Amino acid sequence: MKGAGACAALRLPLLWITIVSIVWFASCSPRMLEDGGRTLNPIEVLERSPRVYEITFKAFADSIETARASSYLSGDLGADAFPSLRVLSALQDSARAAGLSARETAELEFFKARRRFEAGAEQAAAYHLKRAMAADPSYRPPYVLLGGMLLERRAIEQAFDLFSKMLSWDATDSDALVGLARCYMRMGRLDDARKTLVDAVIFNRANLKAWGDLEAVAELQGASIANHDAPELGLARKVTGRRYKILVDDSLQDCPVEATAWIAYASERAVWRFEDKFKMRFGVTKYVPTYEEDVDCYMVLAAVWQTLTQEGAAQDSVPCSPAYLDYLGRVAEDGYLVSHVLFDHVSIEAPAVAKHFSVEVIARLREYVNTYVIVPKS
């Protein structure tokens, strides 16, 4: 069985062997990319190689970026909770209000409190918030709003105690972390505010309030926030049988070195989805995207990019905007590639997924954010 597993593990797709060979020969001897005195770019070399792939340039970066942004903005921002129609129907009907559950009653009271607060009636808002908390002490939004009201009144100690209490229930509560960080900011404790906000963006990647405050704290400390989110520029699709189409965004048509790196990335995606790597890894036939696949594919992307950009390997290349690939190469070289995938990719698709990470992974993510996301101003 071990022998069979070893053989299976050695089965690599033909395109990947071709790309690795091209990368190796290109880095060792640039003359291998010459044909009759005419220098070929990597795309032309790939086009001449035997394979079961078809490489196609197509415009799709904008649509993918839009989908990623949609996922990013769909995070749970608890203080903006909205009640169900059943709860709203009880606003003017006392009989229906009497039939609500404890959670529904809390939602109704919070809705009333928010309306009073938005109308400038803070005392009435505080009354309904207390009723919401009494109805269901575990319902978060009233605490977040009350803490914000306390901060506006400069009752910093009370707000600090309230947010600390929330975090004693759930240390990953991103909204409570934002509230606590705002207390630290008003106390002049910028380092504590920054540490708290780093946790806030880790535990909810989509918390825009946390990002805004983190940017403000970074500015006060002479730093800035670097955004490394990038759309996929290489995709793989099955055509027929064992034939696959590698799609590369047409923005890279005049950037052969960058395009080659994304072709390698897309090819690795094809290996996972269409060439049994997922099945061999997990022992099941129904394919689903996994964290392991993301790490593997971005590792290939970083490795191919670093090799292609060695001296002499990027002949005849028209430079485009490889800032993301340069950044990815540095991250991989420093050993933070897993953290990059978790924070800049996995957490965008599932904004609160970090709640389930181990203590060690969270510690590593903090290092990643403080090193690559919060950067000194140039």
C-alpha positions, -999 to 999 in steps of 0.1 A, spaced: 0 0 0 29 23 8 44 17 -26 11 24 -44 7 56 -24 42 67 -33 35 61 -70 3 80 -68 20 109 -51 46 111 -79 20 115 -106 23 151 -117 3 168 -144 21 172 -177 18 210 -177 33 213 -143 63 192 -154 67 214 -184 65 247 -164 90 234 -138 114 224 -166 110 258 -183 116 276 -150 146 255 -142 163 258 -176 154 295 -178 170 302 -144 201 282 -151 207 291 -187 188 320 -204 199 307 -237 173 279 -234 147 306 -242 163 315 -275 153 301 -308 174 309 -338 187 341 -323 151 352 -314 143 354 -277 111 338 -267 90 349 -238 77 322 -214 42 321 -229 56 313 -263 77 285 -249 46 270 -232 26 272 -264 52 250 -281 52 223 -253 31 191 -255 2 192 -230 -35 186 -225 -41 223 -216 -53 252 -237 -42 287 -225 -67 315 -231 -66 352 -221 -99 366 -210 -111 396 -190 -124 385 -157 -105 402 -129 -132 429 -123 -160 403 -118 -139 382 -94 -129 413 -74 -165 423 -72 -174 388 -59 -146 390 -33 -158 425 -22 -193 412 -18 -181 383 4 -160 408 24 -189 431 31 -213 403 42 -196 400 76 -216 400 108 -216 436 122 -236 428 152 -246 463 162 -265 467 130 -288 437 137 -324 440 123 -354 422 138 -376 397 119 -410 406 105 -426 387 133 -409 410 158 -417 441 139 -454 432 137 -454 433 175 -445 470 176 -481 482 177 -498 450 189 -494 442 226 -510 408 223 -483 398 197 -456 413 219 -467 391 248 -462 360 227 -426 368 217 -397 347 230 -370 361 252 -347 367 223 -374 382 202 -383 406 230 -347 416 233 -346 423 195 -378 444 197 -365 465 226 -332 470 208 -350 481 177 -369 507 197 -337 518 214 -319 523 182 -348 544 168 -348 565 199 -310 569 197 -311 579 161 -338 605 170 -315 620 196 -335 607 226 -306 590 245 -324 586 278 -353 568 261 -328 547 242 -310 537 274 -344 527 289 -351 503 260 -315 490 260 -318 480 296 -351 462 289 -334 443 260 -306 432 283 -331 421 309 -351 401 284 -321 382 270 -287 389 287 -268 370 260 -281 392 231 -250 413 220 -262 444 201 -276 463 231 -243 461 249 -224 474 218 -248 504 214 -248 512 251 -210 511 252 -209 535 223 -233 559 241 -212 557 272 -181 567 252 -199 596 236 -207 608 271 -171 603 280 -180 577 307 -149 559 297 -145 537 328 -181 525 325 -177 518 288 -144 500 295 -161 478 321 -190 470 298 -168 460 268 -145 440 292 -176 421 305 -186 413 269 -151 400 262 -152 378 293 -182 360 276 -165 358 242 -129 369 238 -133 369 200 -162 394 199 -149 418 173 -174 446 181 -165 445 218 -128 446 209 -134 478 188 -153 493 218 -124 484 242 -99 498 217 -118 531 216 -116 533 254 -78 528 251 -76 555 225 -94 580 248 -70 570 276 -41 578 253 -29 541 254 -23 537 216 -2 505 219 -30 488 237 -56 502 212 -35 488 183 -31 454 199 -69 452 205 -77 464 170 -54 438 154 -74 411 172 -106 428 161 -97 425 124 -84 390 129 -116 377 145 -139 395 120 -121 403 87 -152 422 76 -155 446 105 -151 479 88 -152 499 120 -122 479 132 -103 487 100 -111 524 102 -99 527 138 -68 506 131 -59 529 102 -64 559 125 -41 544 152 -15 534 126 -15 570 113 -9 584 149 20 560 152 36 569 119 24 538 100 -2 530 74 -24 500 64 -13 480 33 -40 462 15 -28 430 -2 -61 417 -14 -58 405 -50 -82 388 -74 -73 355 -89 -57 361 -123 -55 325 -133 -84 300 -134 -87 264 -146 -118 248 -163 -124 214 -176 -133 213 -213 -138 176 -223 -123 144 -211 -87 151 -199 -85 185 -216 -85 217 -195 -86 254 -203 -63 277 -183 -78 311 -182 -55 341 -176 -68 376 -172 -62 396 -204 -46 424 -183 -15 401 -183 -13 395 -221 17 418 -224 33 406 -192 46 371 -200 65 365 -168 36 375 -146 12 355 -168 34 324 -165 33 326 -127 -5 327 -128 -6 299 -154 13 278 -129 -11 288 -101 -41 279 -123 -25 246 -133 -22 236 -96 -58 244 -92 -66 220 -120 -45 193 -104 -65 196 -72 -99 198 -88 -96 176 -120 -65 154 -115 -73 136 -83 -51 156 -59 -82 164 -37 -92 127 -38 -57 115 -29 -55 141 -1 -89 135 15 -100 101 2 -134 114 -11 -145 120 -47 -168 150 -44 -145 180 -48 -148 211 -25 -124 240 -22 -101 236 9 -76 256 29 -49 231 20 -55 237 -17 -52 275 -12 -19 271 6 -5 248 -20 -16 270 -49 -2 302 -35 30 284 -26 34 274 -63 26 309 -74 52 324 -50 79 298 -60 74 302 -97 74 340 -95 106 340 -75 123 316 -99 112 335 -130 124 368 -117 159 356 -110 186 373 -130 183 364 -167 150 346 -164 128 375 -172 140 382 -207 118 401 -231 93 408 -204 71 439 -203 68 448 -166 32 453 -155 23 457 -118 38 427 -100 35 444 -66 13 416 -52 36 389 -65 67 406 -51 49 409 -18 38 372 -19 74 362 -26 86 381 5 59 366 26 67 330 15 104 336 20 98 348 56 76 318 64 43 337 66 25 322 36 0 302 56 -9 333 76 -13 353 44 -37 327 29 -57 325 62 -60 363 66 -61 376 31 -81 348 14 -99 324 37 -110 351 62 -125 371 34 -147 343 23 -157 335 60 -151 367 80 -154 351 115 -136 319 107 -106 329 129 -127 322 160 -120 285 154 -82 289 150 -58 276 176 -39 299 200 -7 293 180 -23 302 147 -38 334 162 -4 344 175 11 339 141 -16 360 125 -9 388 149 27 387 138 16 387 102 -7 417 106 19 437 125 45 430 99 28 430 66 -5 448 71 6 476 94 37 490 77 59 520 83 52 550 61 77 552 33 
